Amino acid sequence: MNASRTRALRLSVAVLVCCVGLLAGCSDSDSGSSGREESSTTQAAVPAADGDLQSTYQKVIKDVLPSVVQIQTGGDLGSGVVYDDQGHIVTNAHVVGDAKTFEVTTANSENVLTATLVYSYPEQDLAVVKLDKVPDGLRPAAFGNSAKVAVGQIVLAMGSPLGLSSSVTQGIVSATGRTVSEGGSDGGTGATIPNMVQTSAAINPGNSGGALVNLDGQVIGIPTLAATDPRIGSAAPGIGFAIPASMVKTVAGQIIEDGKVTDSGRAALGITGRTVVDGAFQAAGVAVVEVEEGGAADKAGLQEGDVITQLGDTPVTTITSLSEALAGMKPGQKTSVTYTRNGSAKTVDVTLGEQ
């Protein structure tokens, strides 16, 4: 993704932009004096535990970084993760955009490889591309168990922020289970993504599609979004989001096996809608513009012109809030829809379909 792009996304009161992290610089220790005493003092100032952690970082980087690639599409760039030894690479849908062919550079080589799109799934902001020729020594990444991701866990983010390939940054898992809505303008997919991993690892343009890695050398997420403060329009430090490994494996596995996503696991109401406002120009619900024939809303009796105000126990004021409510549900789940029709409030039970 181009470094100059600052695509707006939304999370509660935060605005989000796509991308991920640049390695913080390290400075050498002062060397103004020399001698055995200084050497002894310096060693005493570095606890053994710090040395152990540094060694762990270096081992993880050595093991995983060769599996993280840079993806170039026209004037834009992003990152990707080698998924298998057949040359499949998983990345973000917003990284591939509308392109069908790509230039890929691995961490261990400056040689440019060519790749072709297998399938893009914007609804989850994931895509798979395949190298046209698999180079010797291509190393797939190991993907971890999302259920074991815990708040406070140390993680490393790897990718190509601002075009700086093979960069690494460090942080922790700040939260899990976040539902994040991505904007649909300036190259965004408009996806609402559930169960994202929040991290303090720095996120910058170009690192989207890279790897969020635990200290066991397993990819636990694909860094996708960073937050910006809407009041000042600049990055909000330490707030980034990654698509969990479980969803990455589900989507990528289906794309590789079937050439598309056949079972999204994402609930759908089966409508096209738009946000409506009240007399005070405040968002007040979602107007049904079109009802999908045979879909969940159609079977429940919803009609064009109805205004949805609640899904289950969750108030609905905008199309984004409706998407976020659906993101926390499953296909086949039964819930209720509260709506107004011709000025009268009504509630109907609905069995959700699949997106």
Rosetta blueprint (number, residue, H / E / L):
1 M L
2 N L
3 A L
4 S L
5 R L
6 T L
7 R L
8 A L
9 L E
10 R E
11 L E
12 S L
13 V L
14 A E
15 V E
16 L E
17 V E
18 C E
19 C L
20 V L
21 G L
22 L L
23 L L
24 A L
25 G L
26 C L
27 S L
28 D L
29 S L
30 D L
31 S L
32 G L
33 S L
34 S L
35 G L
36 R H
37 E H
38 E H
39 S H
40 S H
41 T H
42 T H
43 Q H
44 A H
45 A L
46 V L
47 P L
48 A H
49 A H
50 D H
51 G H
52 D H
53 L H
54 Q H
55 S H
56 T H
57 Y H
58 Q H
59 K H
60 V H
61 I H
62 K H
63 D H
64 V H
65 L H
66 P H
67 S H
68 V E
69 V E
70 Q E
71 I E
72 Q E
73 T E
74 G L
75 G L
76 D E
77 L E
78 G E
79 S E
80 G E
81 V E
82 V E
83 Y L
84 D L
85 D L
86 Q L
87 G L
88 H E
89 I E
90 V E
91 T E
92 N L
93 A H
94 H H
95 V H
96 V H
97 G L
98 D L
99 A L
100 K L
101 T E
102 F E
103 E E
104 V E
105 T E
106 T L
107 A L
108 N L
109 S L
110 E L
111 N L
112 V L
113 L E
114 T E
115 A E
116 T E
117 L E
118 V E
119 Y E
120 S E
121 Y E
122 P H
123 E H
124 Q H
125 D L
126 L E
127 A E
128 V E
129 V E
130 K E
131 L E
132 D L
133 K L
134 V L
135 P L
136 D L
137 G L
138 L L
139 R L
140 P L
141 A L
142 A E
143 F E
144 G L
145 N L
146 S H
147 A H
148 K H
149 V L
150 A L
151 V L
152 G L
153 Q L
154 I E
155 V E
156 L E
157 A E
158 M E
159 G E
160 S L
161 P H
162 L H
163 G H
164 L L
165 S L
166 S L
167 S E
168 V E
169 T E
170 Q E
171 G E
172 I E
173 V E
174 S E
175 A E
176 T E
177 G E
178 R E
179 T E
180 V E
181 S E
182 E L
183 G L
184 G L
185 S L
186 D L
187 G L
188 G L
189 T L
190 G L
191 A L
192 T E
193 I E
194 P E
195 N E
196 M E
197 V E
198 Q E
199 T E
200 S L
201 A L
202 A L
203 I L
204 N L
205 P L
206 G L
207 N L
208 S L
209 G L
210 G L
211 A E
212 L E
213 V E
214 N E
215 L L
216 D L
217 G L
218 Q E
219 V E
220 I E
221 G E
222 I E
223 P E
224 T E
225 L E
226 A E
227 A E
228 T E
229 D E
230 P L
231 R L
232 I L
233 G L
234 S E
235 A E
236 A E
237 P E
238 G E
239 I E
240 G E
241 F E
242 A E
243 I E
244 P E
245 A H
246 S H
247 M H
248 V H
249 K H
250 T H
251 V H
252 A H
253 G H
254 Q H
255 I H
256 I H
257 E H
258 D H
259 G L
260 K L
261 V L
262 T L
263 D L
264 S L
265 G L
266 R L
267 A E
268 A E
269 L L
270 G L
271 I E
272 T E
273 G E
274 R E
275 T E
276 V E
277 V E
278 D L
279 G L
280 A L
281 F L
282 Q L
283 A E
284 A E
285 G E
286 V E
287 A E
288 V E
289 V E
290 E E
291 V E
292 E L
293 E L
294 G L
295 G L
296 A H
297 A H
298 D H
299 K H
300 A H
301 G L
302 L L
303 Q L
304 E L
305 G L
306 D L
307 V E
308 I E
309 T E
310 Q E
311 L E
312 G L
313 D L
314 T E
315 P E
316 V L
317 T L
318 T L
319 I H
320 T H
321 S H
322 L H
323 S H
324 E H
325 A H
326 L H
327 A H
328 G L
329 M L
330 K L
331 P L
332 G L
333 Q L
334 K E
335 T E
336 S E
337 V E
338 T E
339 Y E
340 T E
341 R E
342 N L
343 G L
344 S E
345 A E
346 K E
347 T E
348 V E
349 D E
350 V E
351 T E
352 L L
353 G E
354 E E
355 Q L
